[in-house]
């Protein structure tokens, strides 16, 4: 295996060296080796001569899954951020073998029985701690969901379904990427782009400059400028959305809107047949496993159950519907007073909503952008981590003892998180007379706790849209560190990556972010913190591992709240050129604007959540694209205040539920938002944010020691209660959204 950059003992993959040609031979060889190891483990499980223990079962299994997840994780990650045809083909070629191996583990009868014997033996069970029991229980549950109880033809069919679903999910997201790439709109006269802010024009000119004509295979707009064009727009969100909010050119808004909501719904990249296949296969899988439908299956591994999830959606729907109607009335009224007489269409809503926002709060993304430059925002966000959790973040390059960390793009940044800086400083000063020579500068900075990558900018040609975080490797006692000096010897430190798609730097100007992009960055950082600040050393439930899906968004959405905290915001809201702080009136307006259209926004999320649950509950009766549309139409009567466009096919690009992990789980965003809003409200009590910094510090440390530290090692409800002292309530979310009054 030497020579293939997919493999390294370092926690940092060789992202700069992994190429398409390494994928198939590397993964194939790895699967062969792991197959042998797994056979040995199964032999141990089946052997009657020795009594199985936790230690003889779990660590070998974790070693196998760790090697696979690190190599395959690197491949999957590169496909998402550095996609090219040969790489995509390589992934597709090896995917079935990878799925087959995972299935072999998931369906190993000897392993299943071994886990069952751990659970059935009172002495063994009594010796396990909570996290270890969660591992055993979780494995047993997954064995059942993975089809291990199936026999014969049912089992063969189950395996076939799993393979097909994996391929369909890849096909689905490829279609979305292709359809997004396929659309380009070139504008050549200033009249066509009137109203668009300079940042959008600069991005469009930059897109034009680098655009290679598919026919001539050459650059054809290399002289494009922001002022004089030509401007090239794509369906990539930073390019598309400014048109919807700012372009006076109604035809341009309509053309791009129609293109956006019909992505991947026609021709070669039509996802409709894929959706039908996915739904049918998921239903069949659920039936094989003894569930009524896929939604029930999904709930078997969630914090919620189907009844509670639907109940919460209905509670929030009722609280937001009237507010959404009022939002629309206000937008219509503004359109009328500005002389617009035609009926309002979908491509007018965001445009007049932006005008309304400007009129109401006199604030736009463009006014605040100069105050949110990425380097300063990062500084402020890291400062908050120090304030709340007592950790420091610095670029990994600042530590000479660390080797350079390979990345996949020149714009990717790498950071190291340290813990206990204050404690280390205090102890080194108290013993300074004896140990001054031995305390290096990095000791004064605290102990290394974790590492992360940040890939901030949009790169539409090769990078998936949206923002996400994932693990590179997890903390674990099984893999003591070998990397550099000054690392703890007993565990491997967790490594995470964060990927955003924000506006790239333009010329000399740093990346100037919209406020929403700032919130997104905080969001992903919240995920990363849960992965990185874990104290759990059982690798299978450390960090974000083993956390129920619908509790996963707790720390991420919790972090978003801090963007509205005065102290936090002013730590980074400085004009990138003048260093002037964000004007006070803008801060006030941002706070007021926070709940602008809160009802509409919540209702939209409810619609996504409900259509997801509905399709996965009723899949048995869905046979055609028309069946899907009928269900959407029926639902939209209660979840939309303006019916969708007849040709709207947003489901065709709804990758969350058809290519991601949110199938029958999109409601998790709202479920977790209840948890996160309620968690944040612990900081608001008795006006602590304004008046009691010590209490903020203590509450922050408690959040760190419960929600961030315990990860998947404890049931999320128990973790929440440990932090909050009681079970979650919806009050804080409705209060934060200004929807408490609309509730009754
Ligand atoms: Zn998230």
Boltz pocket constraint, residues with backbone or C-beta under 6 A from the ligand:
constraints:
  - pocket:
      binder: B
      contacts: [[A, 523], [A, 527], [A, 553], [A, 556]]
      max_distance: 6.0
